[in-house]
Amino acid sequence: MNDKKPFKPYIPADKVTPEFTFTSILMGILLAVVFGGANAYLGLRVGMTVSASIPAAVIAMGVIRVVMRKNSILESNIVQTVGSAGESVAAGAIFTLPALFLWATEGKMDKPGIIEITLIALIGGLLGVLFMVPLRNALIVKEHGVLPYPEGTACAEVLLAGEEGGANASTVFVGMGVAAIFKFVIDGLKAVPSEVSMRFKGYAGEIGTQIYPAVMSVGYICGPRIASYMFAGGLVSWMVFIPAIVLFGETLTLYPGTAPIGEMFAGGGANAIWASYIRYIGAGALAAGGIISLIKSLPLIVRTFGAALKSMKGTKGTDNGRTAQDLDMRVILGLIAVLTVLIWLLPAIPVTLVGAVIIVIFGFFFATVSSRMVGLVGSSNNPVSGMAIATLLFATIILKLTGDRGIHGMQGAIAIGSVICIVAAIAGDTSQDLKTGYILGATPRKQQVGELIGVIASALAIGSVLYLLDTAWGFGTEELGAPQAMLMKMIIEGVMENNLPWGLVFIGVCLAIAIEIVGIPVLPFAIGVYLPVQLNACIMVGGLIRLVFERMKKEKEEKERIINNGILYCSGMIAGEGLVGILLAFLAVFGVDQALNLSSVLNLSEAVANVGSLIVFALLIWTVVAFSMKGRKTRS
């Protein structure tokens, strides 16, 4: 091991170039807010978020290299470091915090304040970064060549391929613009229905598709395999479970429904059955999937934690060069102590001082696990939801046993779960960013400060975004299903109040176990079971477009260029739709949305409206294909 040649970064340690500048920080903050808001909207709609690192990197390269005419790769790296924090804060927050709004809607508590949400997100985000800093040498430096860190390495490759930065950045921006137009036409002007569905005479099943740019983009970015698992879950729910429930229970009134099933179906169609029964089956499958993924990772988790602690002990760090400078350990320990006291004192997180210490210990454990696991399997396979479910179960049981049983205990459980979830998400993101910086030759301390700035900016924005979206449409609605938050709410209520339809939940649990035995990844399938089939079908369309590109008979380099173009274009579409979604939420809050509504003016028949929707969807698909294929290189 000692004969191994030391790694040489792209920018040598003895060379100082512009890095932590006003331009890079300002651009990073803007991208953190943009991608944080867009991912919050996306996650609440489809239950998944996408990485912001590579889109942020190409935008930074495009602006800094092409617009500002500067050759500064480390400035671009700081932009993506700050900018990517928004996506992780949003992911952690939307998985848990909307449960507080749902309880407020049910009259169990007052709505959480924006300051309360901001503080929870801020504490979780800051702890996630601070916990990762001491692990950098153990996981990033010592394990270089062992832990691949897929997203971090890919982001470094994008930044190193700076010659194409301008063209790639334009692809992201065009995607944003195109999606903004489509979203405004579909949901702003309501010129065509956002969904096309097919029903069958004498059969209670339903199939169809949404036509949203961001939903389709999720399928393209995740790829055909994940998209197909989600679609399969949707088919099981909408073409098997719903028809079976209607067929066998037509005259029955089954809890949690309040009317005969046949009557419910006649009045509300398959959606009524989904809302009353299928959601609980999906919740059981999701919970089981999260726990299964955590159990499968346990051996790795134990090895990871032990190896990281052992490595930290023996690391004094003789190299004091620029590329080895971390934040001062005294500053880190001081900030962690302050945040621990804040967790104890803040009314938003109702725990004792001992409870605050336990949160911090659990947080460090999951930050360590998350940081190493994303190094092995990437951020998309990091079982953050499993960690959150395990934390929620543990916290809820402890609170209940100590007599904290009512809404106060439920609020405390969700706050604890939120902090841990955000810690795990941010720690994983920070480790990927530090890996990118290690390859490029960035100054770790500057990246770590940048990450803290990104967390602060994102936390300040996320409260307003959640409040806005809740005011406009509400969580748990057709517009914003908030699947993970609904699941967390069900788990806490199930433990505290024993009011869940456990029969339906256990059907989902057993389904998840059967799927795991077959060898299919449980979580994407379970998300598909939980979400409407129309949404899953739209994701599947994106996956099919990606599949066509992957099967093209072209040179490997050309094929990869086309697929990567599509990923950047779809990343832009997600951001564009998310931003217009937030704009439409503003319009809805102020009552302007009805003035834009053309559906009553056009007064199209259902058949004509559906044809219009399919034409719009076809145009959307064409834009993905066209912009992915653009700039094809001609080679002899």
PyMOL commands that set and color helices and strands:
alter all, ss='L'
color gray80, all
select helices_A, chain A and resi 22-46+53-67+73-94+98-105+114-141+150-160+162-188+213-222+224-249+261-313+322-324+329-345+353-377+379-381+384-401+407-440+444-472+483-497+502-518+522-530+533-550+556-589+593-596+599-602+606-629
alter helices_A, ss='H'
color red, helices_A
select strands_A, chain A and resi 195-200+203-210
alter strands_A, ss='S'
color yellow, strands_A
deselect
rebuild
show_as cartoon
